[in-house]
Amino acid sequence: MRSPIWHPFTQHGLDEPTPLVSRAEGAALYTADGRRIIDAISSWWVTTHGHRNPRIMAAIADQAGRMDQIIFAGWTHEPAEALARALVEMMPAPLAHVFYSDSGSTSVEVAIKMALGYWLNRGEPRHRILTLEHGYHGDTIGGMSVGARGVYNRAYTPLLFDVDTIPFPAGDGRNTLDALEAMCRHEPAALIVEPLVLGAGGMLFYEPAILAEMRAICARAGVLFIADEVMSGWGRTGTLLACDQAGIVPDILCLSKGLTGGAIPLAVTMTTAEIFDAHRSTDRAQMLFHSSSYSANPIACAAGLANLEIWRDEPVLDRVAMLGRRQQERLARLENVRNARILGTIAACELGSGTGDYLAAIGPGLLAFFRERDVLLRPMGDTVYVMPPYCISEPELDAVYEALAEAAMAFWSPTSTDRGAGHCPAQPL
Ligand SMILES: Cc1ncc(COP(=O)(O)O)c(C=O)c1O
């Protein structure tokens, strides 16, 4: 009998196989039919330390023994309090307030609502949001509105609100910065960006100096700066936050995915006292009108706290640096790939003719090719990226890059339709 499940980002009409995974450990997934799959994309970018990290699993089990879910409007609990304190301590100083939700998309919705609430409560209503070309901020209506328009959201476009989009940096990024300066003159509410790496947009990298200048322009113009670090946070780009490499602190920071080490859903939107205080009043109409039923789920918060303890006690950034070096060596040896690039633990390149298009014809073939080799790589069209958990071993990484090398050979097309300009290697290979 066919499964009744409607899977995310899946065209069921293609009848592609859907492996049944029954166990996960470290960088490996084990299927019910006995295969061991290397999870080279951290199960959609969430798993940082590895699957079933013992410290995170113990925290979850311990918390589940005491309290499951409680309402979080007007009530609180120690796992949420402890995690919020630890986050405030760990993240840059002005980010002194923590709003809980349960996914990256909702953390973005909350960020947008914080920005608009801030302006309205100050008596200077502003509505426009600025975004960066090729951005992705989730699949809710607000997330899609501030993200790139295209095949992902064509059917829903009539529902999306208007934004102003600055171009993706080319060369020294002057195109981006000039456009941002010009748009800031119209007093928008905020700019939202994925710092240093546009993930779902095709693993497009840009330089920290450009990010720093974007932040400076917003600060000068009094435009709120929202950093969506849902993917780039927790070491992915080589530092705890991608913003760290530009030496900047946003007004609003979105975190999810690696917040619990990838074990269980949780998100936070962190912000400054200024934005919190703009909502703090005896007037109930000025509160932040947002909640999720599962806001600050205690078990998820306990997992988040265990993740922060791992960051505090263990040499996570050394592991990240090592993984970066190991990937760089292997990526440099690949032949028949285009635009090979790496940023921290994220390596990417285009195969075939390198269209960089999400619906590139070779996409489904590539997916099947890697699946047959027991490697979980999920190309975005002909863009293939490797973003493994930090615990991946050298032999596992070798197996991933052997599969990638074979695919590069099998799918090679000498005719380039490379879209070029977007690709700005953070570390030239
Ligand atoms: C930068 C960014 N923002 C937001 C999201 C949405 O997160 P979620 O899928 O948890 O809603 C993602 C997901 O990949 C992301 O990469």
The ligand as an SDF file (V2000), in Angstrom:
LIG
                    3D

 16 16  0  0  0  0  0  0  0  0999 V2000
   18.4890   31.0520    6.0840 C   0  0  0  0  0  0  0  0  0  0  0  0
   17.2410   30.2740    6.3870 C   0  0  0  0  0  0  0  0  0  0  0  0
   16.2240   30.8930    6.9990 N   0  0  0  0  0  0  0  0  0  0  0  0
   15.1040   30.2430    7.3210 C   0  0  0  0  0  0  0  0  0  0  0  0
   14.9390   28.9110    7.0290 C   0  0  0  0  0  0  0  0  0  0  0  0
   13.6670   28.2100    7.3710 C   0  0  0  0  0  0  0  0  0  0  0  0
   13.8680   27.3240    8.4210 O   0  0  0  0  0  0  0  0  0  0  0  0
   12.8020   26.1730    8.7270 P   0  0  0  0  0  0  0  0  0  0  0  0
   12.8880   25.2180    7.5860 O   0  0  0  0  0  0  0  0  0  0  0  0
   13.2540   25.5870   10.0230 O   0  0  0  0  0  0  0  0  0  0  0  0
   11.4760   26.8170    8.8250 O   0  0  0  0  0  0  0  0  0  0  0  0
   15.9900   28.2220    6.4120 C   0  0  0  0  0  0  0  0  0  0  0  0
   15.8570   26.8000    6.0930 C   0  0  0  0  0  0  0  0  0  0  0  0
   16.6470   26.2050    5.4360 O   0  0  0  0  0  0  0  0  0  0  0  0
   17.1560   28.9240    6.0740 C   0  0  0  0  0  0  0  0  0  0  0  0
   18.1870   28.3280    5.4430 O   0  0  0  0  0  0  0  0  0  0  0  0
  1  2  1  0
  2  3  1  0
  2 15  2  0
  3  4  2  0
  4  5  1  0
  5  6  1  0
  5 12  2  0
  6  7  1  0
  7  8  1  0
  8  9  2  0
  8 10  1  0
  8 11  1  0
 12 13  1  0
 12 15  1  0
 13 14  2  0
 15 16  1  0
M  END
$$$$
